């Protein structure tokens, strides 16, 4: 084999933001936005740089396996990093998996995770790895403690709506902010993390049982806890309130906080009403689907 085309999906956090950085579980779903990478064996290394994450992935793969051939890499399809949907992790996973296929290295999913997560950390220095795991496993997963626990969930299609706040979040900054808060107020913050973990455990049950009203209540509770960590903004608050007033079961931020997207759990009968309310509140509806396949070879 001299050439391979691989794709990996983005992600959307459902429950467990920030607490996952400190070893607590979270729930995350893959989305139908994929990065497609074409990798080809070459005689000489191509000088063009795709991204820091691609460079890091190639470096770590070559250091471990020392393949004889150089490669040329092209990102032939991508999605914007603007919305915080895990594009960096997706491209990293796609490159690691693609190189493994191209050079006939039979890697288990956990081995792909370890190489990909190391590559991401080499660039951004901090993270939990849930977005890397989601790009590999796909679907909806319960993730904990740098992939020491990964549980794929069997759940029906989630009646979810994704709305962009209009602001790009700085994930590293928000994680450091919570880290600083934890140092100053260890017990209160750990208590919040424990409550978030309890919500995650209950949400697993409600997700698989399609108990949407109960899941919506958990979303609202999770949002309240994230606000106590200082992760909300006036825009997020306005959008969350608009969704709830329109009749949504629940609404919360998704991700590190400070911007990016919010997610809304909403019945199909009031979806259009909720969309209108959210647009009036300044949100941008993103036409995304969830629970899609993980990293794969494209034919």
N, C-alpha and C positions, 0 to 999 in steps of 0.2 A: 504494500500500500504506500502510495506516494502523496496522497492528498485526502483530507477528511474535512467535513463540514459538521460543526457541532453547535447546538443551541442550549441555552439555559434561561430559566424564567426569573423575573423579578419577584418581589415579596411584598406582603402587607402584614404588619403586626396586628393581631386581634386582641390579645391580652398579655400583660406582663412586662410592659415597657420599663426600662431602667432597672427594675428588680432583677432581670435576667443577667445583667452585668455582674451582679453579686451572687450568682449561683442559684437563683430562684428559677422556677420553670416559666415558660411563656408559650403562647399559642400563636402560630404564624401560618399564613397560607401563601402558596405560590399564585401568581397572577398570569394572565395571558399576554404579557409583554415580554418578549424574548430577545436576547442578544444572540446573534448568529455570527460565528467565527469560522473562518476558512484557514486551515493550516496546511502548508505544503512543504515537503522536503526540498531543500535547495543546496546548491554547491557552496554558496557563500551566504553568510548572514546578511539579511536585508537591514539596511540602516534606518529605515523609517520606523518611528516609534508610534505604536498605537496608543498606549497609555502607560502610566506608572504601574498600574495593576497587571497589565499584560507583561511588562518587563519583569516585574517581580515574580510572576507565575513561571515564566520561562526560566529565569535564573534558578529558582528553587527546584524545578523539575530537572534541569541539566546538572545541578550540583548533586542531586540524588542518584540519577540514572546514567548520566554521562553518555548520552546517545552520540553516535558518530556524525550524523547529518545535522546541518544547520536547517533552520525553518524560516519560511516567510509566513507572516500572519496578517490576515485582513479581517476587519470587523465589517461584515457585509450588511448587517441589520442591527440597529440599536434602538433603545428608548432613552428618553431624556433623564439625566440625573437630577433635573430640577425638582422633581416631585418626591424624592426620597424613597424610591421603590426598589432599591437594591441593585442598581446597574453595575456598580463596582464589583460586588460579590458575584453577580451573574457572569460577567466577562471573565473573572478570575477562574471560576469553576469550569466554564466552557473551555478555556485554554488548557487547564490541567487535564481535564478529561480528554480533550482532543489530542493532546500530546501522548497521553497514555494509549489511546487507540492507535495513533499513527505509528508508535514505536512498540506496539504489541506488549504493553505492560498491563497485566491483569490486576487492577487495583480494586479493592473492596471500597464501598462507599465511604467508610470511615477513613481509609487511606487518602481518598480524594479530598475528604474534609480536612484532614490534618495538613496536607500540602497547600490547599487553597486558603485555609485560615491563616497559616503562617505567612503566606504571600500577602494577604490583606493586612495583617498586623505589621508587616515590614513597611507598609506604606502609611497606614493611618494610625498605627501605634496602640490603638485601644479598640475594644469591641468584645462581644460575647460569642459571635459566630453563628447566631440563629439565622441570619440572612444567607450565609454560606450553606448551611445545612438545608435551608428551604430550596435553594437553587439545585441542590443535589437530589434530595428526596422528592421534592414536589408535593402536591396535594396540601393537606392540612396536617401539621405536625405539632406535637408537644416537644419542646426542646429545653434542655437544662444543662448547665455547667459544661460549656465547651464540648458539647456532643457526647458527654458521658451517658446521657439519657436522651433518646429520640424515639418517640412513639407516633407512628402514622395513625391518624384518626379516620374512622369511617363515618362520614357525615353527608347528609344531602346538600344540595346546592344552597349556599347561604344567601338569604335575601338582603344583600348588603349594597350600599351605595358609597362610592368613594368621592370625596370632595377636596379639591386643592384649596388651601387657605390663601394662596397668593404670595407666601413667603417661604423661601428656602431655608430649612433649618441647618444649623451647624451641629452635627451629631456629636463630634468630639467635645465641643464647647458645652453642650447640654449634659453630657456624661460627666465632665469635670465639675460642672456646677453642682450636680447631685453628689458627687464624690466629696466635694468641699462641705456640703450641707451635712453629709453623713459623719464626717470627722468632727464637726461642731456639735451635732445632735445625734449621737450614735443610736441611743435606745429608741427615740421617737421615729427615726428614719427606718431602723430595722423593724419596728412595729408596723410601719406602713408597708414595707416589703413583705412581711408575714401575711398581712391582710390581702395584698395583691396575690400572693401565692394561693391563698384560700379561694380567691375568686377564680384563678386559673383552673384549679382542681374541679370546681363546680361547673365552670364553663365547658370543660371537656365533656361532662355528662349531658349538659343541655344542648351542646352542639350535635353530639351523636344522636340525641333524642329529638332533635328539631324543635326544641321548646323555645321558640323565638321570644315570646314575651318575657320569660324568665331570663334568657340570655341578654335581652335588652336592659333589664334591671341591673345585671352584673356589669354591663358596659358603663352604665351611669355611675355605679359605685366605683369602678376602676378610674373613671374620669375624675371623680371627686378626690381620690387618693393621689392621682398625678398632679392635680392642682395644688395639693398640700406640699408637693415636692417643688413647686414653683415652675412647672412645665407649661402652664397655660399662657395664653395671650388674650388680649381683648378681642382679637379677630376669631380665635378659636372659640372663646366663650360665646361670641355672637352667633357663630355658625351652629354650635352645639344647641344653644337655646332655640334657634330657629327650627332646627330639626325636631326637637322635642315638642315644641308648640304646634308643629304641623302634624303631630300624631305618631312620630317614629317610636318604636319600642325602646331604642337606646341610641346614644351617640357619644363618641369619645375621640380624642386625638389618637393617631396611629404613628408610632415611632418615638424618637428621642424627645419630642416636644419642642416648643418654640416656633413651630411652623409646619411645613410639609402638608400632610393630609389629615382629614378626619374621616372616620367611618361611621355610617349610620345604618342601623338595622331597621328595616321598614317593610311593611306589608305592601304587596303589589298594588292594592286598591288605592293607597294614598301616596304612591311613589311620585306621581306627577305633581301633586300638591306640595310634597316635600322638596322636590327639585326646584319648583318655582320659588319657594320660601328661601332656599339656600342661595339661589342666584341673586335674589333681592338683597340678601345679607352679604353679598360680595364673594361668594364661593364659585368655584369652577367645577362642574360635574365631569368626572373622568370616566369614560365608558370602558370599565375594566371588568373582566370576569375572573373568578377565583378558582382555586383547587385544581390547577393545571399540572401537567406532567413535569417531572424534574429534568435534569440534564439528559440530552439524547443526541444520537447521531441523526443528521438530516440527510435525506436521500435526494 
